Amino acid sequence: MNPGDIRFSADAMLQSLAKWLRLLGYDCASGGELHGLKLVEQAVAERRWVLSRNRRFAAELPHFLLLHADIALIASGRLPAQLREVVQRFSLEPAAFRFTRCLLCNEPLVQVPKPGQGVAPEVLEREDQFWRCPHCGRFFWKGSHVRRSIEKLNQWLTL
Ligand SMILES: [Zn+2]
């Protein structure tokens, strides 16, 4: 499934996983407040797959909500196994990485002209393409941190 076909909502305990899914271009809501009833209610309202390690979900939630919820229980306790699990289960396309989403806010990034400020001069000199998150205002570019993350993904997922 490509990033346009599926959306996720990660349990508060899975925020690192959420960040890596965003790096792959997938919409994955997450946050410290997002767990239990609130997590599932929001996921149902926004048609998202819930990712959680909480095996007691079914017992804790109202039955009517469970009927409408899509919940994927994550077996692995840590990365990168968690990411591999999600990629395999949903046939995600990790190579579809398009640098499209703010890693922190999950907002779609917008490509922008070279910024006049807010980015270090050496970066402005080196890079030609910039993106900005409309929510937090951070600038992104395909710098060494992005290249390192992609190398890591290649190892983890053997792309
Ligand atoms: Zn942001």
Backbone and ligand atoms as CSV (ligand in chain L), in Angstrom:
chain,resi,resn,atom,element,x,y,z
A,1,MET,N,N,0.835,-1.197,0.000
A,1,MET,CA,C,0.000,0.000,0.000
A,1,MET,C,C,0.871,1.249,0.000
A,2,ASN,N,N,0.544,2.183,-0.830
A,2,ASN,CA,C,1.352,3.400,-0.841
A,2,ASN,C,C,0.773,4.422,0.142
A,3,PRO,N,N,1.509,5.503,0.409
A,3,PRO,CA,C,1.096,6.439,1.466
A,3,PRO,C,C,-0.298,7.047,1.271
A,4,GLY,N,N,-0.814,7.049,0.052
A,4,GLY,CA,C,-2.146,7.614,-0.154
A,4,GLY,C,C,-3.267,6.672,0.253
A,5,ASP,N,N,-2.947,5.394,0.491
A,5,ASP,CA,C,-3.989,4.389,0.701
A,5,ASP,C,C,-4.259,4.043,2.150
A,6,ILE,N,N,-3.422,4.468,3.058
A,6,ILE,CA,C,-3.600,4.018,4.436
A,6,ILE,C,C,-3.100,5.078,5.414
A,7,ARG,N,N,-3.784,5.150,6.554
A,7,ARG,CA,C,-3.363,6.092,7.595
A,7,ARG,C,C,-3.310,5.338,8.922
A,8,PHE,N,N,-2.386,5.752,9.771
A,8,PHE,CA,C,-2.207,5.091,11.055
A,8,PHE,C,C,-2.381,6.065,12.210
A,9,SER,N,N,-2.567,5.473,13.385
A,9,SER,CA,C,-2.574,6.230,14.617
A,9,SER,C,C,-1.841,5.371,15.635
A,10,ALA,N,N,-0.702,5.873,16.112
A,10,ALA,CA,C,0.126,5.042,16.980
A,10,ALA,C,C,-0.129,5.337,18.451
A,11,ASP,N,N,-0.197,4.284,19.225
A,11,ASP,CA,C,-0.323,4.387,20.675
A,11,ASP,C,C,0.854,5.209,21.227
A,12,ALA,N,N,0.607,5.907,22.323
A,12,ALA,CA,C,1.639,6.786,22.893
A,12,ALA,C,C,2.972,6.062,23.096
A,13,MET,N,N,2.924,4.757,23.355
A,13,MET,CA,C,4.163,4.009,23.606
A,13,MET,C,C,4.924,3.692,22.311
A,14,LEU,N,N,4.351,4.051,21.176
A,14,LEU,CA,C,4.987,3.709,19.896
A,14,LEU,C,C,5.391,4.947,19.095
A,15,GLN,N,N,5.862,5.976,19.789
A,15,GLN,CA,C,6.146,7.229,19.081
A,15,GLN,C,C,7.356,7.147,18.166
A,16,SER,N,N,8.332,6.320,18.516
A,16,SER,CA,C,9.486,6.167,17.611
A,16,SER,C,C,9.048,5.490,16.321
A,17,LEU,N,N,8.222,4.484,16.466
A,17,LEU,CA,C,7.693,3.802,15.278
A,17,LEU,C,C,6.945,4.805,14.398
A,18,ALA,N,N,6.145,5.669,15.026
A,18,ALA,CA,C,5.372,6.666,14.283
A,18,ALA,C,C,6.298,7.574,13.474
A,19,LYS,N,N,7.402,7.966,14.086
A,19,LYS,CA,C,8.343,8.858,13.419
A,19,LYS,C,C,8.954,8.188,12.180
A,20,TRP,N,N,9.287,6.929,12.324
A,20,TRP,CA,C,9.880,6.222,11.184
A,20,TRP,C,C,8.848,6.004,10.080
A,21,LEU,N,N,7.596,5.783,10.448
A,21,LEU,CA,C,6.561,5.646,9.419
A,21,LEU,C,C,6.408,6.957,8.649
A,22,ARG,N,N,6.494,8.081,9.371
A,22,ARG,CA,C,6.414,9.389,8.706
A,22,ARG,C,C,7.580,9.600,7.768
A,23,LEU,N,N,8.734,9.107,8.191
A,23,LEU,CA,C,9.916,9.233,7.338
A,23,LEU,C,C,9.705,8.453,6.032
A,24,LEU,N,N,8.944,7.385,6.114
A,24,LEU,CA,C,8.623,6.622,4.907
A,24,LEU,C,C,7.502,7.283,4.112
A,25,GLY,N,N,6.959,8.374,4.639
A,25,GLY,CA,C,5.912,9.103,3.914
A,25,GLY,C,C,4.497,8.765,4.353
A,26,TYR,N,N,4.361,7.902,5.359
A,26,TYR,CA,C,3.018,7.490,5.794
A,26,TYR,C,C,2.478,8.406,6.893
A,27,ASP,N,N,1.191,8.674,6.786
A,27,ASP,CA,C,0.480,9.500,7.759
A,27,ASP,C,C,0.296,8.682,9.039
A,28,CYS,N,N,0.936,9.110,10.107
A,28,CYS,CA,C,0.799,8.385,11.376
A,28,CYS,C,C,0.667,9.381,12.520
A,29,ALA,N,N,-0.540,9.480,13.056
A,29,ALA,CA,C,-0.774,10.357,14.194
A,29,ALA,C,C,-0.156,9.728,15.433
A,30,SER,N,N,0.352,10.570,16.333
A,30,SER,CA,C,0.849,10.052,17.607
A,30,SER,C,C,1.035,11.220,18.559
A,31,GLY,N,N,1.159,10.905,19.827
A,31,GLY,CA,C,1.374,11.945,20.822
A,31,GLY,C,C,1.199,11.356,22.205
A,32,GLY,N,N,1.741,12.054,23.197
A,32,GLY,CA,C,1.694,11.546,24.559
A,32,GLY,C,C,0.268,11.327,25.073
A,33,GLU,N,N,-0.686,12.087,24.512
A,33,GLU,CA,C,-2.072,11.991,24.974
A,33,GLU,C,C,-2.837,10.874,24.282
A,34,LEU,N,N,-2.243,10.384,23.207
A,34,LEU,CA,C,-2.999,9.486,22.345
A,34,LEU,C,C,-2.850,8.029,22.783
A,35,HIS,N,N,-3.766,7.602,23.645
A,35,HIS,CA,C,-3.774,6.192,24.039
A,35,HIS,C,C,-5.174,5.828,24.514
A,36,GLY,N,N,-5.396,4.547,24.698
A,36,GLY,CA,C,-6.676,4.078,25.212
A,36,GLY,C,C,-7.864,4.531,24.386
A,37,LEU,N,N,-8.917,4.951,25.076
A,37,LEU,CA,C,-10.174,5.312,24.435
A,37,LEU,C,C,-9.996,6.441,23.421
A,38,LYS,N,N,-9.232,7.459,23.799
A,38,LYS,CA,C,-9.039,8.616,22.921
A,38,LYS,C,C,-8.365,8.209,21.602
A,39,LEU,N,N,-7.370,7.354,21.729
A,39,LEU,CA,C,-6.651,6.867,20.554
A,39,LEU,C,C,-7.610,6.186,19.577
A,40,VAL,N,N,-8.436,5.303,20.111
A,40,VAL,CA,C,-9.315,4.516,19.238
A,40,VAL,C,C,-10.455,5.379,18.693
A,41,GLU,N,N,-11.003,6.256,19.515
A,41,GLU,CA,C,-12.083,7.141,19.043
A,41,GLU,C,C,-11.609,7.997,17.878
A,42,GLN,N,N,-10.430,8.577,18.034
A,42,GLN,CA,C,-9.901,9.431,16.972
A,42,GLN,C,C,-9.600,8.615,15.712
A,43,ALA,N,N,-9.048,7.424,15.916
A,43,ALA,CA,C,-8.709,6.576,14.774
A,43,ALA,C,C,-9.970,6.182,13.998
A,44,VAL,N,N,-11.038,5.875,14.723
A,44,VAL,CA,C,-12.292,5.500,14.059
A,44,VAL,C,C,-12.844,6.708,13.298
A,45,ALA,N,N,-12.831,7.873,13.951
A,45,ALA,CA,C,-13.366,9.086,13.320
A,45,ALA,C,C,-12.578,9.462,12.069
A,46,GLU,N,N,-11.277,9.207,12.086
A,46,GLU,CA,C,-10.435,9.615,10.958
A,46,GLU,C,C,-10.044,8.436,10.078
A,47,ARG,N,N,-10.676,7.315,10.287
A,47,ARG,CA,C,-10.420,6.095,9.500
A,47,ARG,C,C,-8.937,5.740,9.460
A,48,ARG,N,N,-8.376,5.591,10.637
A,48,ARG,CA,C,-6.974,5.213,10.750
A,48,ARG,C,C,-6.847,3.821,11.359
A,49,TRP,N,N,-5.798,3.129,11.010
A,49,TRP,CA,C,-5.444,1.872,11.665
A,49,TRP,C,C,-4.739,2.200,12.976
A,50,VAL,N,N,-5.219,1.598,14.056
A,50,VAL,CA,C,-4.574,1.791,15.356
A,50,VAL,C,C,-3.388,0.832,15.475
A,51,LEU,N,N,-2.237,1.366,15.842
A,51,LEU,CA,C,-1.070,0.526,16.122
A,51,LEU,C,C,-0.838,0.562,17.627
A,52,SER,N,N,-0.844,-0.592,18.254
A,52,SER,CA,C,-0.671,-0.615,19.701
A,52,SER,C,C,-0.008,-1.906,20.154
A,53,ARG,N,N,0.595,-1.852,21.324
A,53,ARG,CA,C,1.139,-3.067,21.929
A,53,ARG,C,C,0.243,-3.509,23.085
A,54,ASN,N,N,-0.824,-2.794,23.308
A,54,ASN,CA,C,-1.710,-3.081,24.433
A,54,ASN,C,C,-2.664,-4.235,24.105
A,55,ARG,N,N,-2.383,-5.393,24.668
A,55,ARG,CA,C,-3.184,-6.582,24.348
A,55,ARG,C,C,-4.534,-6.585,25.046
A,56,ARG,N,N,-4.716,-5.671,25.973
A,56,ARG,CA,C,-5.993,-5.644,26.709
A,56,ARG,C,C,-7.002,-4.677,26.088
A,57,PHE,N,N,-6.685,-4.186,24.918
A,57,PHE,CA,C,-7.562,-3.239,24.245
A,57,PHE,C,C,-9.024,-3.669,24.265
A,58,ALA,N,N,-9.250,-4.891,23.804
A,58,ALA,CA,C,-10.622,-5.367,23.612
A,58,ALA,C,C,-11.420,-5.297,24.907
A,59,ALA,N,N,-10.773,-5.634,26.013
A,59,ALA,CA,C,-11.488,-5.668,27.293
A,59,ALA,C,C,-11.800,-4.263,27.805
A,60,GLU,N,N,-10.977,-3.291,27.423
A,60,GLU,CA,C,-11.115,-1.948,27.988
A,60,GLU,C,C,-12.034,-1.031,27.187
A,61,LEU,N,N,-12.331,-1.406,25.959
A,61,LEU,CA,C,-13.066,-0.483,25.095
A,61,LEU,C,C,-14.539,-0.843,24.976
A,62,PRO,N,N,-15.391,0.174,24.758
A,62,PRO,CA,C,-16.806,-0.113,24.536
A,62,PRO,C,C,-16.976,-0.965,23.276
A,63,HIS,N,N,-17.899,-1.899,23.351
A,63,HIS,CA,C,-18.084,-2.850,22.260
A,63,HIS,C,C,-18.382,-2.159,20.922
A,64,PHE,N,N,-19.254,-1.127,20.946
A,64,PHE,CA,C,-19.641,-0.467,19.685
A,64,PHE,C,C,-18.438,0.167,18.991
A,65,LEU,N,N,-17.481,0.609,19.802
A,65,LEU,CA,C,-16.294,1.244,19.231
A,65,LEU,C,C,-15.401,0.185,18.579
A,66,LEU,N,N,-15.279,-0.935,19.269
A,66,LEU,CA,C,-14.450,-2.023,18.746
A,66,LEU,C,C,-14.957,-2.529,17.403
A,67,LEU,N,N,-16.286,-2.490,17.227
A,67,LEU,CA,C,-16.874,-2.965,15.979
A,67,LEU,C,C,-16.368,-2.159,14.787
A,68,HIS,N,N,-16.051,-0.892,15.044
A,68,HIS,CA,C,-15.657,-0.010,13.942
A,68,HIS,C,C,-14.159,0.215,13.868
A,69,ALA,N,N,-13.432,-0.300,14.858
A,69,ALA,CA,C,-12.003,0.002,14.922
A,69,ALA,C,C,-11.174,-1.042,14.184
A,70,ASP,N,N,-10.135,-0.582,13.513
A,70,ASP,CA,C,-9.143,-1.480,12.929
A,70,ASP,C,C,-7.904,-1.387,13.803
A,71,ILE,N,N,-7.610,-2.483,14.489
A,71,ILE,CA,C,-6.493,-2.455,15.433
A,71,ILE,C,C,-5.445,-3.485,15.045
A,72,ALA,N,N,-4.211,-3.039,14.930
A,72,ALA,CA,C,-3.104,-3.948,14.658
A,72,ALA,C,C,-2.227,-4.005,15.906
A,73,LEU,N,N,-2.163,-5.174,16.527
A,73,LEU,CA,C,-1.309,-5.323,17.709
A,73,LEU,C,C,0.126,-5.580,17.254
A,74,ILE,N,N,1.027,-4.806,17.816
A,74,ILE,CA,C,2.439,-4.931,17.461
A,74,ILE,C,C,3.100,-5.859,18.479
A,75,ALA,N,N,3.710,-6.921,17.980
A,75,ALA,CA,C,4.293,-7.923,18.873
A,75,ALA,C,C,5.673,-7.502,19.374
A,76,SER,N,N,6.459,-6.898,18.499
A,76,SER,CA,C,7.841,-6.578,18.863
A,76,SER,C,C,7.913,-5.454,19.876
A,77,GLY,N,N,8.895,-5.560,20.762
A,77,GLY,CA,C,9.068,-4.551,21.796
A,77,GLY,C,C,9.902,-3.367,21.356
A,78,ARG,N,N,10.568,-3.478,20.222
A,78,ARG,CA,C,11.456,-2.375,19.835
A,78,ARG,C,C,11.660,-2.294,18.336
A,79,LEU,N,N,12.236,-1.155,17.954
A,79,LEU,CA,C,12.673,-0.965,16.574
A,79,LEU,C,C,13.957,-1.759,16.378
A,80,PRO,N,N,14.327,-2.185,15.173
A,80,PRO,CA,C,13.573,-2.010,13.941
A,80,PRO,C,C,12.525,-3.084,13.687
A,81,ALA,N,N,12.419,-4.057,14.618
A,81,ALA,CA,C,11.468,-5.151,14.384
A,81,ALA,C,C,10.030,-4.624,14.246
A,82,GLN,N,N,9.690,-3.594,15.034
A,82,GLN,CA,C,8.335,-3.023,14.955
A,82,GLN,C,C,8.050,-2.490,13.557
A,83,LEU,N,N,9.032,-1.801,13.006
A,83,LEU,CA,C,8.844,-1.206,11.683
A,83,LEU,C,C,8.701,-2.306,10.626
A,84,ARG,N,N,9.545,-3.338,10.740
A,84,ARG,CA,C,9.450,-4.461,9.799
A,84,ARG,C,C,8.071,-5.105,9.874
A,85,GLU,N,N,7.563,-5.239,11.107
A,85,GLU,CA,C,6.244,-5.832,11.310
A,85,GLU,C,C,5.164,-5.066,10.544
A,86,VAL,N,N,5.173,-3.748,10.698
A,86,VAL,CA,C,4.136,-2.924,10.053
A,86,VAL,C,C,4.300,-2.943,8.534
A,87,VAL,N,N,5.556,-2.848,8.079
A,87,VAL,CA,C,5.812,-2.840,6.635
A,87,VAL,C,C,5.313,-4.138,6.009
A,88,GLN,N,N,5.575,-5.281,6.695
A,88,GLN,CA,C,5.152,-6.562,6.141
A,88,GLN,C,C,3.635,-6.737,6.209
A,89,ARG,N,N,3.075,-6.431,7.357
A,89,ARG,CA,C,1.641,-6.653,7.538
A,89,ARG,C,C,0.793,-5.858,6.543
A,90,PHE,N,N,1.200,-4.619,6.276
A,90,PHE,CA,C,0.395,-3.759,5.415
A,90,PHE,C,C,0.990,-3.597,4.016
A,91,SER,N,N,1.988,-4.443,3.712
A,91,SER,CA,C,2.653,-4.357,2.412
A,91,SER,C,C,2.974,-2.911,2.057
A,92,LEU,N,N,3.602,-2.225,2.992
A,92,LEU,CA,C,3.979,-0.840,2.740
A,92,LEU,C,C,5.112,-0.804,1.723
A,93,GLU,N,N,5.286,0.354,1.135
A,93,GLU,CA,C,6.336,0.520,0.131
A,93,GLU,C,C,7.404,1.439,0.695
A,94,PRO,N,N,8.360,0.868,1.387
A,94,PRO,CA,C,9.365,1.715,2.032
A,94,PRO,C,C,10.173,2.518,1.033
A,95,ALA,N,N,10.305,2.001,-0.178
A,95,ALA,CA,C,11.081,2.737,-1.169
A,95,ALA,C,C,10.302,3.932,-1.700
A,96,ALA,N,N,9.027,4.030,-1.304
A,96,ALA,CA,C,8.202,5.147,-1.757
A,96,ALA,C,C,8.541,6.426,-1.006
A,97,PHE,N,N,9.560,6.357,-0.190
A,97,PHE,CA,C,9.983,7.522,0.573
A,97,PHE,C,C,10.003,8.778,-0.305
A,98,ARG,N,N,9.225,9.764,0.060
A,98,ARG,CA,C,9.134,10.958,-0.790
A,98,ARG,C,C,9.417,12.227,-0.017
A,99,PHE,N,N,9.835,12.075,1.221
A,99,PHE,CA,C,10.165,13.249,2.005
A,99,PHE,C,C,8.978,14.199,2.047
A,100,THR,N,N,7.872,13.685,2.510
A,100,THR,CA,C,6.618,14.405,2.357
A,100,THR,C,C,5.996,14.869,3.661
A,101,ARG,N,N,6.520,14.432,4.801
A,101,ARG,CA,C,5.780,14.641,6.030
A,101,ARG,C,C,6.693,15.128,7.152
A,102,CYS,N,N,6.213,16.079,7.951
A,102,CYS,CA,C,6.995,16.542,9.093
A,102,CYS,C,C,7.138,15.398,10.089
A,103,LEU,N,N,8.390,15.106,10.471
A,103,LEU,CA,C,8.631,13.965,11.363
A,103,LEU,C,C,8.040,14.202,12.743
A,104,LEU,N,N,7.875,15.466,13.118
A,104,LEU,CA,C,7.389,15.783,14.459
A,104,LEU,C,C,5.876,15.974,14.508
A,105,CYS,N,N,5.332,16.691,13.521
A,105,CYS,CA,C,3.891,17.013,13.564
A,105,CYS,C,C,3.036,16.108,12.691
A,106,ASN,N,N,3.643,15.339,11.788
A,106,ASN,CA,C,2.882,14.493,10.874
A,106,ASN,C,C,2.182,15.303,9.785
A,107,GLU,N,N,2.480,16.601,9.683
A,107,GLU,CA,C,1.847,17.456,8.663
A,107,GLU,C,C,2.545,17.252,7.318
A,108,PRO,N,N,1.802,17.300,6.215
A,108,PRO,CA,C,2.462,17.238,4.904
A,108,PRO,C,C,3.359,18.460,4.709
A,109,LEU,N,N,4.570,18.211,4.206
A,109,LEU,CA,C,5.516,19.309,3.976
A,109,LEU,C,C,5.202,20.001,2.658
A,110,VAL,N,N,5.584,21.259,2.598
A,110,VAL,CA,C,5.388,22.042,1.385
A,110,VAL,C,C,6.769,22.447,0.875
A,111,GLN,N,N,7.016,22.215,-0.409
A,111,GLN,CA,C,8.313,22.651,-0.949
A,111,GLN,C,C,8.312,24.176,-1.058
A,112,VAL,N,N,9.404,24.780,-0.624
A,112,VAL,CA,C,9.475,26.243,-0.590
A,112,VAL,C,C,10.771,26.714,-1.263
A,113,PRO,N,N,10.810,27.973,-1.687
A,113,PRO,CA,C,12.065,28.522,-2.207
A,113,PRO,C,C,13.105,28.596,-1.097
A,114,LYS,N,N,14.343,28.770,-1.460
A,114,LYS,CA,C,15.420,28.908,-0.476
A,114,LYS,C,C,15.044,29.944,0.573
A,115,PRO,N,N,15.012,29.562,1.842
A,115,PRO,CA,C,14.610,30.534,2.864
A,115,PRO,C,C,15.670,31.609,3.072
A,116,GLY,N,N,15.221,32.798,3.445
A,116,GLY,CA,C,16.147,33.895,3.697
A,116,GLY,C,C,16.769,33.780,5.075
A,117,GLN,N,N,16.032,33.188,5.994
A,117,GLN,CA,C,16.565,32.993,7.340
A,117,GLN,C,C,15.960,31.730,7.951
A,118,GLY,N,N,16.444,31.354,9.125
A,118,GLY,CA,C,15.915,30.170,9.797
A,118,GLY,C,C,16.703,28.914,9.466
A,119,VAL,N,N,17.699,29.047,8.588
A,119,VAL,CA,C,18.547,27.914,8.228
A,119,VAL,C,C,19.987,28.405,8.236
A,120,ALA,N,N,20.908,27.570,8.707
A,120,ALA,CA,C,22.320,27.970,8.792
A,120,ALA,C,C,22.876,28.316,7.409
A,121,PRO,N,N,23.737,29.334,7.325
A,121,PRO,CA,C,24.279,29.782,6.030
A,121,PRO,C,C,24.943,28.665,5.227
A,122,GLU,N,N,25.666,27.765,5.915
A,122,GLU,CA,C,26.362,26.707,5.164
A,122,GLU,C,C,25.361,25.736,4.520
A,123,VAL,N,N,24.216,25.580,5.181
A,123,VAL,CA,C,23.176,24.716,4.607
A,123,VAL,C,C,22.583,25.392,3.374
A,124,LEU,N,N,22.330,26.693,3.482
A,124,LEU,CA,C,21.778,27.453,2.355
A,124,LEU,C,C,22.702,27.382,1.143
A,125,GLU,N,N,23.994,27.378,1.426
A,125,GLU,CA,C,24.965,27.341,0.346
A,125,GLU,C,C,24.993,25.977,-0.334
A,126,ARG,N,N,24.861,24.928,0.476
A,126,ARG,CA,C,25.029,23.556,-0.001
A,126,ARG,C,C,23.773,23.001,-0.665
A,127,GLU,N,N,22.616,23.323,-0.103
A,127,GLU,CA,C,21.366,22.677,-0.536
A,127,GLU,C,C,20.568,23.568,-1.481
A,128,ASP,N,N,19.838,22.912,-2.385
A,128,ASP,CA,C,19.014,23.689,-3.315
A,128,ASP,C,C,17.528,23.518,-3.058
A,129,GLN,N,N,17.177,22.383,-2.445
A,129,GLN,CA,C,15.752,22.123,-2.243
A,129,GLN,C,C,15.394,22.186,-0.771
A,130,PHE,N,N,14.318,22.896,-0.489
A,130,PHE,CA,C,13.854,23.042,0.888
A,130,PHE,C,C,12.362,22.776,0.996
A,131,TRP,N,N,11.994,22.232,2.152
A,131,TRP,CA,C,10.584,22.002,2.461
A,131,TRP,C,C,10.290,22.649,3.804
A,132,ARG,N,N,8.998,22.954,4.013
A,132,ARG,CA,C,8.646,23.546,5.292
A,132,ARG,C,C,7.366,22.909,5.820
A,133,CYS,N,N,7.344,22.760,7.143
A,133,CYS,CA,C,6.127,22.241,7.777
A,133,CYS,C,C,5.211,23.431,8.077
A,134,PRO,N,N,3.991,23.419,7.524
A,134,PRO,CA,C,3.086,24.549,7.752
A,134,PRO,C,C,2.627,24.641,9.209
A,135,HIS,N,N,2.795,23.563,9.955
A,135,HIS,CA,C,2.352,23.570,11.345
A,135,HIS,C,C,3.412,24.145,12.290
A,136,CYS,N,N,4.608,23.553,12.301
A,136,CYS,CA,C,5.627,24.005,13.259
A,136,CYS,C,C,6.608,24.993,12.637
A,137,GLY,N,N,6.577,25.142,11.306
A,137,GLY,CA,C,7.425,26.132,10.653
A,137,GLY,C,C,8.863,25.677,10.428
A,138,ARG,N,N,9.192,24.446,10.833
A,138,ARG,CA,C,10.567,23.970,10.629
A,138,ARG,C,C,10.877,23.786,9.152
A,139,PHE,N,N,12.130,24.068,8.791
A,139,PHE,CA,C,12.589,23.803,7.434
A,139,PHE,C,C,13.236,22.418,7.388
A,140,PHE,N,N,13.089,21.758,6.265
A,140,PHE,CA,C,13.728,20.457,6.062
A,140,PHE,C,C,14.487,20.471,4.750
A,141,TRP,N,N,15.559,19.715,4.705
A,141,TRP,CA,C,16.320,19.544,3.471
A,141,TRP,C,C,16.940,18.160,3.530
A,142,LYS,N,N,17.380,17.672,2.395
A,142,LYS,CA,C,17.905,16.305,2.371
A,142,LYS,C,C,19.362,16.301,2.796
A,143,GLY,N,N,19.600,16.699,4.013
A,143,GLY,CA,C,20.954,16.785,4.546
A,143,GLY,C,C,21.459,15.445,5.040
A,144,SER,N,N,22.574,15.497,5.771
A,144,SER,CA,C,23.215,14.255,6.208
A,144,SER,C,C,22.315,13.446,7.145
A,145,HIS,N,N,21.483,14.139,7.951
A,145,HIS,CA,C,20.605,13.387,8.866
A,145,HIS,C,C,19.590,12.565,8.086
A,146,VAL,N,N,19.112,13.110,6.986
A,146,VAL,CA,C,18.154,12.366,6.172
A,146,VAL,C,C,18.853,11.197,5.472
A,147,ARG,N,N,20.056,11.480,4.941
A,147,ARG,CA,C,20.791,10.392,4.274
A,147,ARG,C,C,21.099,9.257,5.246
A,148,ARG,N,N,21.479,9.620,6.484
A,148,ARG,CA,C,21.764,8.580,7.486
A,148,ARG,C,C,20.514,7.772,7.810
A,149,SER,N,N,19.380,8.459,7.916
A,149,SER,CA,C,18.132,7.747,8.209
A,149,SER,C,C,17.781,6.783,7.092
A,150,ILE,N,N,18.020,7.213,5.854
A,150,ILE,CA,C,17.695,6.340,4.726
A,150,ILE,C,C,18.632,5.132,4.705
A,151,GLU,N,N,19.899,5.356,5.042
A,151,GLU,CA,C,20.835,4.227,5.129
A,151,GLU,C,C,20.368,3.223,6.179
A,152,LYS,N,N,19.930,3.759,7.312
A,152,LYS,CA,C,19.432,2.909,8.376
A,152,LYS,C,C,18.227,2.094,7.899
A,153,LEU,N,N,17.311,2.767,7.218
A,153,LEU,CA,C,16.127,2.078,6.709
A,153,LEU,C,C,16.527,0.970,5.742
A,154,ASN,N,N,17.504,1.260,4.880
A,154,ASN,CA,C,17.958,0.249,3.943
A,154,ASN,C,C,18.461,-0.991,4.661
A,155,GLN,N,N,19.198,-0.775,5.764
A,155,GLN,CA,C,19.702,-1.912,6.537
A,155,GLN,C,C,18.554,-2.668,7.192
A,156,TRP,N,N,17.681,-1.903,7.856
A,156,TRP,CA,C,16.601,-2.512,8.627
A,156,TRP,C,C,15.657,-3.321,7.748
A,157,LEU,N,N,15.352,-2.749,6.603
A,157,LEU,CA,C,14.312,-3.350,5.765
A,157,LEU,C,C,14.900,-4.078,4.573
A,158,THR,N,N,16.233,-4.104,4.497
A,158,THR,CA,C,16.953,-4.674,3.363
A,158,THR,C,C,16.279,-4.329,2.038
A,159,LEU,N,N,16.244,-3.030,1.764
A,159,LEU,CA,C,15.621,-2.535,0.533
A,159,LEU,C,C,16.494,-2.876,-0.667
L,1,ZN,ZN,ZN,6.082,20.196,11.892
